[in-house]
Amino acid sequence: MSLPKFIVGMIFALAIVVGWSYFDDASLGTIIMRAVICAVVIQVGYFLLIYAMIARSSPTSAAKTHEVDRGIKVAEGERLTARRGSLR
């Protein structure tokens, strides 16, 4: 989940908690307390989700990283320069 999606979802969740508290005739202090608790719970959940995703992924070695094809095809002995493909 990307950060912008998370932030939008968190704002909607907090709006629902605030609206529910308001229509429940809660005091302003109770509304703020519920919103803060909701925000903390959402933040902890997001942190745990990201931590689980990182822990679950396998580490890649430097050799594997260099072997990855980046889509650039170079002939044997050719050098990559800034002028490759230019008219000069």
PDB file of N, CA, C and O in Angstrom:
ATOM      1  N   MET A   1       0.852  -1.172   0.000  1.00  0.00           N
ATOM      2  CA  MET A   1       0.000   0.000   0.000  1.00  0.00           C
ATOM      3  C   MET A   1       0.894   1.229   0.000  1.00  0.00           C
ATOM      4  O   MET A   1       1.832   1.329   0.791  1.00  0.00           O
ATOM      5  N   SER A   2       0.599   2.149  -0.880  1.00  0.00           N
ATOM      6  CA  SER A   2       1.404   3.362  -0.955  1.00  0.00           C
ATOM      7  C   SER A   2       0.974   4.355   0.128  1.00  0.00           C
ATOM      8  O   SER A   2      -0.128   4.272   0.671  1.00  0.00           O
ATOM      9  N   LEU A   3       1.862   5.280   0.422  1.00  0.00           N
ATOM     10  CA  LEU A   3       1.603   6.259   1.468  1.00  0.00           C
ATOM     11  C   LEU A   3       0.390   7.150   1.170  1.00  0.00           C
ATOM     12  O   LEU A   3      -0.413   7.380   2.075  1.00  0.00           O
ATOM     13  N   PRO A   4       0.221   7.660  -0.054  1.00  0.00           N
ATOM     14  CA  PRO A   4      -0.967   8.489  -0.310  1.00  0.00           C
ATOM     15  C   PRO A   4      -2.290   7.733  -0.096  1.00  0.00           C
ATOM     16  O   PRO A   4      -3.249   8.295   0.434  1.00  0.00           O
ATOM     17  N   LYS A   5      -2.335   6.463  -0.509  1.00  0.00           N
ATOM     18  CA  LYS A   5      -3.546   5.667  -0.276  1.00  0.00           C
ATOM     19  C   LYS A   5      -3.789   5.488   1.219  1.00  0.00           C
ATOM     20  O   LYS A   5      -4.925   5.555   1.688  1.00  0.00           O
ATOM     21  N   PHE A   6      -2.711   5.262   1.956  1.00  0.00           N
ATOM     22  CA  PHE A   6      -2.829   5.109   3.402  1.00  0.00           C
ATOM     23  C   PHE A   6      -3.374   6.377   4.051  1.00  0.00           C
ATOM     24  O   PHE A   6      -4.258   6.314   4.906  1.00  0.00           O
ATOM     25  N   ILE A   7      -2.846   7.522   3.644  1.00  0.00           N
ATOM     26  CA  ILE A   7      -3.271   8.789   4.244  1.00  0.00           C
ATOM     27  C   ILE A   7      -4.740   9.070   3.940  1.00  0.00           C
ATOM     28  O   ILE A   7      -5.482   9.501   4.823  1.00  0.00           O
ATOM     29  N   VAL A   8      -5.165   8.831   2.703  1.00  0.00           N
ATOM     30  CA  VAL A   8      -6.573   9.048   2.346  1.00  0.00           C
ATOM     31  C   VAL A   8      -7.466   8.111   3.149  1.00  0.00           C
ATOM     32  O   VAL A   8      -8.504   8.531   3.661  1.00  0.00           O
ATOM     33  N   GLY A   9      -7.073   6.850   3.263  1.00  0.00           N
ATOM     34  CA  GLY A   9      -7.852   5.894   4.045  1.00  0.00           C
ATOM     35  C   GLY A   9      -7.922   6.273   5.509  1.00  0.00           C
ATOM     36  O   GLY A   9      -8.966   6.130   6.145  1.00  0.00           O
ATOM     37  N   MET A  10      -6.806   6.761   6.048  1.00  0.00           N
ATOM     38  CA  MET A  10      -6.785   7.170   7.443  1.00  0.00           C
ATOM     39  C   MET A  10      -7.686   8.378   7.680  1.00  0.00           C
ATOM     40  O   MET A  10      -8.372   8.454   8.698  1.00  0.00           O
ATOM     41  N   ILE A  11      -7.683   9.310   6.750  1.00  0.00           N
ATOM     42  CA  ILE A  11      -8.554  10.489   6.897  1.00  0.00           C
ATOM     43  C   ILE A  11     -10.024  10.070   6.878  1.00  0.00           C
ATOM     44  O   ILE A  11     -10.821  10.566   7.676  1.00  0.00           O
ATOM     45  N   PHE A  12     -10.387   9.160   5.972  1.00  0.00           N
ATOM     46  CA  PHE A  12     -11.773   8.681   5.937  1.00  0.00           C
ATOM     47  C   PHE A  12     -12.142   7.950   7.224  1.00  0.00           C
ATOM     48  O   PHE A  12     -13.235   8.142   7.754  1.00  0.00           O
ATOM     49  N   ALA A  13     -11.241   7.117   7.725  1.00  0.00           N
ATOM     50  CA  ALA A  13     -11.517   6.393   8.970  1.00  0.00           C
ATOM     51  C   ALA A  13     -11.690   7.363  10.133  1.00  0.00           C
ATOM     52  O   ALA A  13     -12.594   7.195  10.952  1.00  0.00           O
ATOM     53  N   LEU A  14     -10.835   8.367  10.211  1.00  0.00           N
ATOM     54  CA  LEU A  14     -10.956   9.356  11.280  1.00  0.00           C
ATOM     55  C   LEU A  14     -12.238  10.172  11.142  1.00  0.00           C
ATOM     56  O   LEU A  14     -12.869  10.515  12.142  1.00  0.00           O
ATOM     57  N   ALA A  15     -12.624  10.485   9.902  1.00  0.00           N
ATOM     58  CA  ALA A  15     -13.880  11.224   9.687  1.00  0.00           C
ATOM     59  C   ALA A  15     -15.076  10.396  10.149  1.00  0.00           C
ATOM     60  O   ALA A  15     -16.021  10.937  10.723  1.00  0.00           O
ATOM     61  N   ILE A  16     -15.039   9.106   9.905  1.00  0.00           N
ATOM     62  CA  ILE A  16     -16.131   8.236  10.346  1.00  0.00           C
ATOM     63  C   ILE A  16     -16.190   8.185  11.871  1.00  0.00           C
ATOM     64  O   ILE A  16     -17.274   8.245  12.450  1.00  0.00           O
ATOM     65  N   VAL A  17     -15.028   8.075  12.527  1.00  0.00           N
ATOM     66  CA  VAL A  17     -14.995   8.039  13.989  1.00  0.00           C
ATOM     67  C   VAL A  17     -15.491   9.358  14.567  1.00  0.00           C
ATOM     68  O   VAL A  17     -16.254   9.367  15.533  1.00  0.00           O
ATOM     69  N   VAL A  18     -15.061  10.465  13.983  1.00  0.00           N
ATOM     70  CA  VAL A  18     -15.506  11.778  14.473  1.00  0.00           C
ATOM     71  C   VAL A  18     -17.013  11.952  14.244  1.00  0.00           C
ATOM     72  O   VAL A  18     -17.723  12.427  15.130  1.00  0.00           O
ATOM     73  N   GLY A  19     -17.497  11.571  13.062  1.00  0.00           N
ATOM     74  CA  GLY A  19     -18.932  11.676  12.789  1.00  0.00           C
ATOM     75  C   GLY A  19     -19.765  10.802  13.705  1.00  0.00           C
ATOM     76  O   GLY A  19     -20.803  11.231  14.211  1.00  0.00           O
ATOM     77  N   TRP A  20     -19.306   9.561  13.921  1.00  0.00           N
ATOM     78  CA  TRP A  20     -20.016   8.655  14.825  1.00  0.00           C
ATOM     79  C   TRP A  20     -20.050   9.225  16.242  1.00  0.00           C
ATOM     80  O   TRP A  20     -21.076   9.159  16.920  1.00  0.00           O
ATOM     81  N   SER A  21     -18.921   9.784  16.682  1.00  0.00           N
ATOM     82  CA  SER A  21     -18.864  10.358  18.029  1.00  0.00           C
ATOM     83  C   SER A  21     -19.768  11.581  18.141  1.00  0.00           C
ATOM     84  O   SER A  21     -20.418  11.787  19.165  1.00  0.00           O
ATOM     85  N   TYR A  22     -19.806  12.385  17.093  1.00  0.00           N
ATOM     86  CA  TYR A  22     -20.647  13.585  17.116  1.00  0.00           C
ATOM     87  C   TYR A  22     -22.128  13.213  17.189  1.00  0.00           C
ATOM     88  O   TYR A  22     -22.880  13.784  17.979  1.00  0.00           O
ATOM     89  N   PHE A  23     -22.540  12.256  16.363  1.00  0.00           N
ATOM     90  CA  PHE A  23     -23.946  11.850  16.368  1.00  0.00           C
ATOM     91  C   PHE A  23     -24.307  11.025  17.598  1.00  0.00           C
ATOM     92  O   PHE A  23     -25.488  10.813  17.875  1.00  0.00           O
ATOM     93  N   ASP A  24     -23.308  10.559  18.333  1.00  0.00           N
ATOM     94  CA  ASP A  24     -23.529   9.845  19.581  1.00  0.00           C
ATOM     95  C   ASP A  24     -23.616  10.828  20.752  1.00  0.00           C
ATOM     96  O   ASP A  24     -23.698  10.420  21.910  1.00  0.00           O
ATOM     97  N   ASP A  25     -23.599  12.116  20.440  1.00  0.00           N
ATOM     98  CA  ASP A  25     -23.655  13.195  21.430  1.00  0.00           C
ATOM     99  C   ASP A  25     -22.508  13.135  22.431  1.00  0.00           C
ATOM    100  O   ASP A  25     -22.700  13.363  23.625  1.00  0.00           O
ATOM    101  N   ALA A  26     -21.325  12.829  21.937  1.00  0.00           N
ATOM    102  CA  ALA A  26     -20.136  12.809  22.794  1.00  0.00           C
ATOM    103  C   ALA A  26     -19.606  14.226  22.945  1.00  0.00           C
ATOM    104  O   ALA A  26     -19.829  15.085  22.093  1.00  0.00           O
ATOM    105  N   SER A  27     -18.898  14.452  24.048  1.00  0.00           N
ATOM    106  CA  SER A  27     -18.318  15.775  24.270  1.00  0.00           C
ATOM    107  C   SER A  27     -17.130  15.971  23.331  1.00  0.00           C
ATOM    108  O   SER A  27     -16.638  15.020  22.723  1.00  0.00           O
ATOM    109  N   LEU A  28     -16.685  17.204  23.227  1.00  0.00           N
ATOM    110  CA  LEU A  28     -15.567  17.524  22.346  1.00  0.00           C
ATOM    111  C   LEU A  28     -14.304  16.779  22.779  1.00  0.00           C
ATOM    112  O   LEU A  28     -13.544  16.305  21.934  1.00  0.00           O
ATOM    113  N   GLY A  29     -14.078  16.675  24.075  1.00  0.00           N
ATOM    114  CA  GLY A  29     -12.913  15.951  24.585  1.00  0.00           C
ATOM    115  C   GLY A  29     -12.963  14.477  24.217  1.00  0.00           C
ATOM    116  O   GLY A  29     -11.939  13.891  23.864  1.00  0.00           O
ATOM    117  N   THR A  30     -14.144  13.873  24.295  1.00  0.00           N
ATOM    118  CA  THR A  30     -14.305  12.459  23.937  1.00  0.00           C
ATOM    119  C   THR A  30     -14.086  12.256  22.443  1.00  0.00           C
ATOM    120  O   THR A  30     -13.469  11.274  22.027  1.00  0.00           O
ATOM    121  N   ILE A  31     -14.592  13.188  21.637  1.00  0.00           N
ATOM    122  CA  ILE A  31     -14.399  13.090  20.182  1.00  0.00           C
ATOM    123  C   ILE A  31     -12.912  13.147  19.842  1.00  0.00           C
ATOM    124  O   ILE A  31     -12.426  12.343  19.047  1.00  0.00           O
ATOM    125  N   ILE A  32     -12.192  14.090  20.439  1.00  0.00           N
ATOM    126  CA  ILE A  32     -10.761  14.218  20.179  1.00  0.00           C
ATOM    127  C   ILE A  32     -10.015  12.977  20.660  1.00  0.00           C
ATOM    128  O   ILE A  32      -9.130  12.476  19.967  1.00  0.00           O
ATOM    129  N   MET A  33     -10.374  12.477  21.854  1.00  0.00           N
ATOM    130  CA  MET A  33      -9.712  11.293  22.392  1.00  0.00           C
ATOM    131  C   MET A  33      -9.927  10.084  21.475  1.00  0.00           C
ATOM    132  O   MET A  33      -8.988   9.336  21.204  1.00  0.00           O
ATOM    133  N   ARG A  34     -11.154   9.894  21.000  1.00  0.00           N
ATOM    134  CA  ARG A  34     -11.436   8.775  20.102  1.00  0.00           C
ATOM    135  C   ARG A  34     -10.673   8.913  18.791  1.00  0.00           C
ATOM    136  O   ARG A  34     -10.174   7.921  18.261  1.00  0.00           O
ATOM    137  N   ALA A  35     -10.575  10.135  18.261  1.00  0.00           N
ATOM    138  CA  ALA A  35      -9.857  10.356  17.007  1.00  0.00           C
ATOM    139  C   ALA A  35      -8.356  10.081  17.180  1.00  0.00           C
ATOM    140  O   ALA A  35      -7.731   9.481  16.306  1.00  0.00           O
ATOM    141  N   VAL A  36      -7.785  10.515  18.294  1.00  0.00           N
ATOM    142  CA  VAL A  36      -6.370  10.283  18.545  1.00  0.00           C
ATOM    143  C   VAL A  36      -6.093   8.790  18.713  1.00  0.00           C
ATOM    144  O   VAL A  36      -5.120   8.277  18.160  1.00  0.00           O
ATOM    145  N   ILE A  37      -6.935   8.092  19.469  1.00  0.00           N
ATOM    146  CA  ILE A  37      -6.754   6.645  19.657  1.00  0.00           C
ATOM    147  C   ILE A  37      -6.883   5.921  18.322  1.00  0.00           C
ATOM    148  O   ILE A  37      -6.107   5.010  18.034  1.00  0.00           O
ATOM    149  N   CYS A  38      -7.850   6.318  17.512  1.00  0.00           N
ATOM    150  CA  CYS A  38      -8.029   5.706  16.196  1.00  0.00           C
ATOM    151  C   CYS A  38      -6.798   5.945  15.319  1.00  0.00           C
ATOM    152  O   CYS A  38      -6.342   5.026  14.638  1.00  0.00           O
ATOM    153  N   ALA A  39      -6.262   7.150  15.327  1.00  0.00           N
ATOM    154  CA  ALA A  39      -5.088   7.466  14.521  1.00  0.00           C
ATOM    155  C   ALA A  39      -3.874   6.654  14.971  1.00  0.00           C
ATOM    156  O   ALA A  39      -3.098   6.185  14.138  1.00  0.00           O
ATOM    157  N   VAL A  40      -3.706   6.487  16.281  1.00  0.00           N
ATOM    158  CA  VAL A  40      -2.576   5.711  16.793  1.00  0.00           C
ATOM    159  C   VAL A  40      -2.716   4.241  16.397  1.00  0.00           C
ATOM    160  O   VAL A  40      -1.739   3.616  15.986  1.00  0.00           O
ATOM    161  N   VAL A  41      -3.909   3.691  16.517  1.00  0.00           N
ATOM    162  CA  VAL A  41      -4.133   2.295  16.145  1.00  0.00           C
ATOM    163  C   VAL A  41      -3.860   2.086  14.653  1.00  0.00           C
ATOM    164  O   VAL A  41      -3.261   1.081  14.269  1.00  0.00           O
ATOM    165  N   ILE A  42      -4.292   3.018  13.820  1.00  0.00           N
ATOM    166  CA  ILE A  42      -4.058   2.904  12.380  1.00  0.00           C
ATOM    167  C   ILE A  42      -2.567   3.001  12.077  1.00  0.00           C
ATOM    168  O   ILE A  42      -2.059   2.241  11.252  1.00  0.00           O
ATOM    169  N   GLN A  43      -1.856   3.919  12.727  1.00  0.00           N
ATOM    170  CA  GLN A  43      -0.422   4.072  12.502  1.00  0.00           C
ATOM    171  C   GLN A  43       0.341   2.816  12.919  1.00  0.00           C
ATOM    172  O   GLN A  43       1.236   2.371  12.201  1.00  0.00           O
ATOM    173  N   VAL A  44       0.002   2.247  14.061  1.00  0.00           N
ATOM    174  CA  VAL A  44       0.671   1.028  14.521  1.00  0.00           C
ATOM    175  C   VAL A  44       0.396  -0.116  13.550  1.00  0.00           C
ATOM    176  O   VAL A  44       1.297  -0.890  13.229  1.00  0.00           O
ATOM    177  N   GLY A  45      -0.845  -0.222  13.083  1.00  0.00           N
ATOM    178  CA  GLY A  45      -1.173  -1.256  12.107  1.00  0.00           C
ATOM    179  C   GLY A  45      -0.404  -1.096  10.810  1.00  0.00           C
ATOM    180  O   GLY A  45       0.059  -2.085  10.243  1.00  0.00           O
ATOM    181  N   TYR A  46      -0.259   0.123  10.334  1.00  0.00           N
ATOM    182  CA  TYR A  46       0.498   0.382   9.109  1.00  0.00           C
ATOM    183  C   TYR A  46       1.970   0.035   9.308  1.00  0.00           C
ATOM    184  O   TYR A  46       2.592  -0.562   8.430  1.00  0.00           O
ATOM    185  N   PHE A  47       2.526   0.408  10.458  1.00  0.00           N
ATOM    186  CA  PHE A  47       3.918   0.086  10.750  1.00  0.00           C
ATOM    187  C   PHE A  47       4.123  -1.424  10.768  1.00  0.00           C
ATOM    188  O   PHE A  47       5.089  -1.924  10.191  1.00  0.00           O
ATOM    189  N   LEU A  48       3.227  -2.153  11.421  1.00  0.00           N
ATOM    190  CA  LEU A  48       3.353  -3.608  11.474  1.00  0.00           C
ATOM    191  C   LEU A  48       3.213  -4.233  10.094  1.00  0.00           C
ATOM    192  O   LEU A  48       3.902  -5.206   9.788  1.00  0.00           O
ATOM    193  N   LEU A  49       2.343  -3.697   9.263  1.00  0.00           N
ATOM    194  CA  LEU A  49       2.186  -4.198   7.898  1.00  0.00           C
ATOM    195  C   LEU A  49       3.474  -4.010   7.102  1.00  0.00           C
ATOM    196  O   LEU A  49       3.922  -4.940   6.432  1.00  0.00           O
ATOM    197  N   ILE A  50       4.068  -2.836   7.164  1.00  0.00           N
ATOM    198  CA  ILE A  50       5.315  -2.574   6.445  1.00  0.00           C
ATOM    199  C   ILE A  50       6.440  -3.446   7.006  1.00  0.00           C
ATOM    200  O   ILE A  50       7.240  -3.986   6.242  1.00  0.00           O
ATOM    201  N   TYR A  51       6.506  -3.587   8.311  1.00  0.00           N
ATOM    202  CA  TYR A  51       7.528  -4.433   8.926  1.00  0.00           C
ATOM    203  C   TYR A  51       7.384  -5.878   8.469  1.00  0.00           C
ATOM    204  O   TYR A  51       8.384  -6.531   8.170  1.00  0.00           O
ATOM    205  N   ALA A  52       6.153  -6.388   8.411  1.00  0.00           N
ATOM    206  CA  ALA A  52       5.926  -7.760   7.957  1.00  0.00           C
ATOM    207  C   ALA A  52       6.317  -7.924   6.495  1.00  0.00           C
ATOM    208  O   ALA A  52       6.868  -8.962   6.125  1.00  0.00           O
ATOM    209  N   MET A  53       6.050  -6.934   5.657  1.00  0.00           N
ATOM    210  CA  MET A  53       6.424  -7.012   4.250  1.00  0.00           C
ATOM    211  C   MET A  53       7.941  -7.042   4.090  1.00  0.00           C
ATOM    212  O   MET A  53       8.460  -7.779   3.251  1.00  0.00           O
ATOM    213  N   ILE A  54       8.649  -6.254   4.878  1.00  0.00           N
ATOM    214  CA  ILE A  54      10.102  -6.233   4.802  1.00  0.00           C
ATOM    215  C   ILE A  54      10.687  -7.537   5.343  1.00  0.00           C
ATOM    216  O   ILE A  54      11.614  -8.091   4.752  1.00  0.00           O
ATOM    217  N   ALA A  55      10.157  -8.028   6.453  1.00  0.00           N
ATOM    218  CA  ALA A  55      10.666  -9.257   7.054  1.00  0.00           C
ATOM    219  C   ALA A  55      10.409 -10.460   6.153  1.00  0.00           C
ATOM    220  O   ALA A  55      11.207 -11.397   6.144  1.00  0.00           O
ATOM    221  N   ARG A  56       9.327 -10.454   5.403  1.00  0.00           N
ATOM    222  CA  ARG A  56       8.958 -11.570   4.547  1.00  0.00           C
ATOM    223  C   ARG A  56       9.793 -11.619   3.273  1.00  0.00           C
ATOM    224  O   ARG A  56       9.995 -12.696   2.713  1.00  0.00           O
ATOM    225  N   SER A  57      10.283 -10.463   2.805  1.00  0.00           N
ATOM    226  CA  SER A  57      11.059 -10.438   1.567  1.00  0.00           C
ATOM    227  C   SER A  57      12.447 -11.005   1.819  1.00  0.00           C
ATOM    228  O   SER A  57      13.035 -10.799   2.880  1.00  0.00           O
ATOM    229  N   SER A  58      12.961 -11.725   0.824  1.00  0.00           N
ATOM    230  CA  SER A  58      14.288 -12.319   0.964  1.00  0.00           C
ATOM    231  C   SER A  58      15.338 -11.308   0.521  1.00  0.00           C
ATOM    232  O   SER A  58      15.118 -10.564  -0.434  1.00  0.00           O
ATOM    233  N   PRO A  59      16.466 -11.276   1.200  1.00  0.00           N
ATOM    234  CA  PRO A  59      17.522 -10.329   0.805  1.00  0.00           C
ATOM    235  C   PRO A  59      18.158 -10.749  -0.514  1.00  0.00           C
ATOM    236  O   PRO A  59      18.280 -11.938  -0.810  1.00  0.00           O
ATOM    237  N   THR A  60      18.558  -9.765  -1.292  1.00  0.00           N
ATOM    238  CA  THR A  60      19.215 -10.047  -2.563  1.00  0.00           C
ATOM    239  C   THR A  60      20.692  -9.710  -2.430  1.00  0.00           C
ATOM    240  O   THR A  60      21.063  -8.713  -1.812  1.00  0.00           O
ATOM    241  N   SER A  61      21.514 -10.545  -3.010  1.00  0.00           N
ATOM    242  CA  SER A  61      22.948 -10.298  -2.956  1.00  0.00           C
ATOM    243  C   SER A  61      23.341  -9.256  -3.996  1.00  0.00           C
ATOM    244  O   SER A  61      22.580  -8.968  -4.920  1.00  0.00           O
ATOM    245  N   ALA A  62      24.515  -8.706  -3.839  1.00  0.00           N
ATOM    246  CA  ALA A  62      25.007  -7.697  -4.785  1.00  0.00           C
ATOM    247  C   ALA A  62      25.218  -8.316  -6.159  1.00  0.00           C
ATOM    248  O   ALA A  62      25.035  -7.641  -7.172  1.00  0.00           O
ATOM    249  N   ALA A  63      25.599  -9.584  -6.211  1.00  0.00           N
ATOM    250  CA  ALA A  63      25.809 -10.250  -7.496  1.00  0.00           C
ATOM    251  C   ALA A  63      24.504 -10.374  -8.272  1.00  0.00           C
ATOM    252  O   ALA A  63      24.476 -10.170  -9.485  1.00  0.00           O
ATOM    253  N   LYS A  64      23.429 -10.708  -7.574  1.00  0.00           N
ATOM    254  CA  LYS A  64      22.134 -10.813  -8.246  1.00  0.00           C
ATOM    255  C   LYS A  64      21.665  -9.454  -8.736  1.00  0.00           C
ATOM    256  O   LYS A  64      21.053  -9.347  -9.799  1.00  0.00           O
ATOM    257  N   THR A  65      21.949  -8.424  -7.965  1.00  0.00           N
ATOM    258  CA  THR A  65      21.529  -7.083  -8.347  1.00  0.00           C
ATOM    259  C   THR A  65      22.218  -6.644  -9.625  1.00  0.00           C
ATOM    260  O   THR A  65      21.591  -6.005 -10.470  1.00  0.00           O
ATOM    261  N   HIS A  66      23.492  -6.969  -9.788  1.00  0.00           N
ATOM    262  CA  HIS A  66      24.232  -6.581 -10.989  1.00  0.00           C
ATOM    263  C   HIS A  66      23.829  -7.408 -12.202  1.00  0.00           C
ATOM    264  O   HIS A  66      24.009  -6.957 -13.334  1.00  0.00           O
ATOM    265  N   GLU A  67      23.291  -8.600 -11.998  1.00  0.00           N
ATOM    266  CA  GLU A  67      22.899  -9.455 -13.108  1.00  0.00           C
ATOM    267  C   GLU A  67      21.560  -9.065 -13.720  1.00  0.00           C
ATOM    268  O   GLU A  67      21.196  -9.548 -14.792  1.00  0.00           O
ATOM    269  N   VAL A  68      20.852  -8.216 -13.055  1.00  0.00           N
ATOM    270  CA  VAL A  68      19.525  -7.836 -13.531  1.00  0.00           C
ATOM    271  C   VAL A  68      19.644  -7.091 -14.849  1.00  0.00           C
ATOM    272  O   VAL A  68      20.435  -6.156 -14.975  1.00  0.00           O
ATOM    273  N   ASP A  69      18.860  -7.507 -15.825  1.00  0.00           N
ATOM    274  CA  ASP A  69      18.861  -6.835 -17.123  1.00  0.00           C
ATOM    275  C   ASP A  69      18.058  -5.556 -17.004  1.00  0.00           C
ATOM    276  O   ASP A  69      16.879  -5.589 -16.651  1.00  0.00           O
ATOM    277  N   ARG A  70      18.673  -4.456 -17.288  1.00  0.00           N
ATOM    278  CA  ARG A  70      17.998  -3.164 -17.184  1.00  0.00           C
ATOM    279  C   ARG A  70      17.438  -2.700 -18.522  1.00  0.00           C
ATOM    280  O   ARG A  70      17.025  -1.548 -18.652  1.00  0.00           O
ATOM    281  N   GLY A  71      17.417  -3.573 -19.506  1.00  0.00           N
ATOM    282  CA  GLY A  71      16.835  -3.230 -20.786  1.00  0.00           C
ATOM    283  C   GLY A  71      17.792  -2.576 -21.748  1.00  0.00           C
ATOM    284  O   GLY A  71      17.381  -2.201 -22.846  1.00  0.00           O
ATOM    285  N   ILE A  72      19.071  -2.419 -21.383  1.00  0.00           N
ATOM    286  CA  ILE A  72      20.051  -1.788 -22.257  1.00  0.00           C
ATOM    287  C   ILE A  72      20.855  -2.903 -22.921  1.00  0.00           C
ATOM    288  O   ILE A  72      21.502  -3.698 -22.239  1.00  0.00           O
ATOM    289  N   LYS A  73      20.814  -2.959 -24.220  1.00  0.00           N
ATOM    290  CA  LYS A  73      21.559  -3.970 -24.968  1.00  0.00           C
ATOM    291  C   LYS A  73      22.847  -3.343 -25.495  1.00  0.00           C
ATOM    292  O   LYS A  73      22.802  -2.369 -26.246  1.00  0.00           O
ATOM    293  N   VAL A  74      23.983  -3.893 -25.108  1.00  0.00           N
ATOM    294  CA  VAL A  74      25.279  -3.369 -25.512  1.00  0.00           C
ATOM    295  C   VAL A  74      26.036  -4.494 -26.199  1.00  0.00           C
ATOM    296  O   VAL A  74      26.122  -5.606 -25.679  1.00  0.00           O
ATOM    297  N   ALA A  75      26.583  -4.195 -27.370  1.00  0.00           N
ATOM    298  CA  ALA A  75      27.382  -5.185 -28.087  1.00  0.00           C
ATOM    299  C   ALA A  75      28.705  -5.387 -27.368  1.00  0.00           C
ATOM    300  O   ALA A  75      29.163  -4.511 -26.635  1.00  0.00           O
ATOM    301  N   GLU A  76      29.318  -6.548 -27.583  1.00  0.00           N
ATOM    302  CA  GLU A  76      30.584  -6.875 -26.944  1.00  0.00           C
ATOM    303  C   GLU A  76      31.641  -5.828 -27.313  1.00  0.00           C
ATOM    304  O   GLU A  76      31.859  -5.565 -28.496  1.00  0.00           O
ATOM    305  N   GLY A  77      32.286  -5.240 -26.332  1.00  0.00           N
ATOM    306  CA  GLY A  77      33.334  -4.268 -26.568  1.00  0.00           C
ATOM    307  C   GLY A  77      32.832  -2.839 -26.755  1.00  0.00           C
ATOM    308  O   GLY A  77      33.648  -1.919 -26.802  1.00  0.00           O
ATOM    309  N   GLU A  78      31.544  -2.621 -26.863  1.00  0.00           N
ATOM    310  CA  GLU A  78      31.011  -1.267 -27.053  1.00  0.00           C
ATOM    311  C   GLU A  78      30.982  -0.544 -25.713  1.00  0.00           C
ATOM    312  O   GLU A  78      30.691  -1.138 -24.675  1.00  0.00           O
ATOM    313  N   ARG A  79      31.285   0.733 -25.755  1.00  0.00           N
ATOM    314  CA  ARG A  79      31.239   1.549 -24.551  1.00  0.00           C
ATOM    315  C   ARG A  79      29.949   2.346 -24.516  1.00  0.00           C
ATOM    316  O   ARG A  79      29.446   2.781 -25.552  1.00  0.00           O
ATOM    317  N   LEU A  80      29.417   2.535 -23.311  1.00  0.00           N
ATOM    318  CA  LEU A  80      28.246   3.386 -23.153  1.00  0.00           C
ATOM    319  C   LEU A  80      28.712   4.811 -22.930  1.00  0.00           C
ATOM    320  O   LEU A  80      29.435   5.091 -21.974  1.00  0.00           O
ATOM    321  N   THR A  81      28.303   5.707 -23.807  1.00  0.00           N
ATOM    322  CA  THR A  81      28.638   7.112 -23.656  1.00  0.00           C
ATOM    323  C   THR A  81      27.361   7.917 -23.770  1.00  0.00           C
ATOM    324  O   THR A  81      26.309   7.401 -24.147  1.00  0.00           O
ATOM    325  N   ALA A  82      27.474   9.179 -23.440  1.00  0.00           N
ATOM    326  CA  ALA A  82      26.309  10.060 -23.525  1.00  0.00           C
ATOM    327  C   ALA A  82      25.894  10.299 -24.958  1.00  0.00           C
ATOM    328  O   ALA A  82      24.751  10.674 -25.218  1.00  0.00           O
ATOM    329  N   ARG A  83      26.829  10.084 -25.917  1.00  0.00           N
ATOM    330  CA  ARG A  83      26.536  10.376 -27.315  1.00  0.00           C
ATOM    331  C   ARG A  83      26.065   9.129 -28.083  1.00  0.00           C
ATOM    332  O   ARG A  83      25.973   9.176 -29.309  1.00  0.00           O
ATOM    333  N   ARG A  84      25.776   8.059 -27.419  1.00  0.00           N
ATOM    334  CA  ARG A  84      25.333   6.852 -28.113  1.00  0.00           C
ATOM    335  C   ARG A  84      24.012   7.136 -28.819  1.00  0.00           C
ATOM    336  O   ARG A  84      23.040   7.570 -28.201  1.00  0.00           O
ATOM    337  N   GLY A  85      23.998   6.886 -30.104  1.00  0.00           N
ATOM    338  CA  GLY A  85      22.775   7.107 -30.878  1.00  0.00           C
ATOM    339  C   GLY A  85      22.640   8.515 -31.413  1.00  0.00           C
ATOM    340  O   GLY A  85      21.649   8.831 -32.071  1.00  0.00           O
ATOM    341  N   SER A  86      23.631   9.381 -31.141  1.00  0.00           N
ATOM    342  CA  SER A  86      23.528  10.746 -31.644  1.00  0.00           C
ATOM    343  C   SER A  86      23.936  10.784 -33.121  1.00  0.00           C
ATOM    344  O   SER A  86      24.451   9.796 -33.644  1.00  0.00           O
ATOM    345  N   LEU A  87      23.717  11.887 -33.777  1.00  0.00           N
ATOM    346  CA  LEU A  87      24.013  12.022 -35.196  1.00  0.00           C
ATOM    347  C   LEU A  87      25.477  12.307 -35.469  1.00  0.00           C
ATOM    348  O   LEU A  87      25.906  12.149 -36.613  1.00  0.00           O
ATOM    349  N   ARG A  88      26.245  12.703 -34.520  1.00  0.00           N
ATOM    350  CA  ARG A  88      27.660  13.035 -34.723  1.00  0.00           C
ATOM    351  C   ARG A  88      28.527  11.845 -34.708  1.00  0.00           C
ATOM    352  O   ARG A  88      29.742  11.964 -34.865  1.00  0.00           O
TER     353      ARG A  88
END
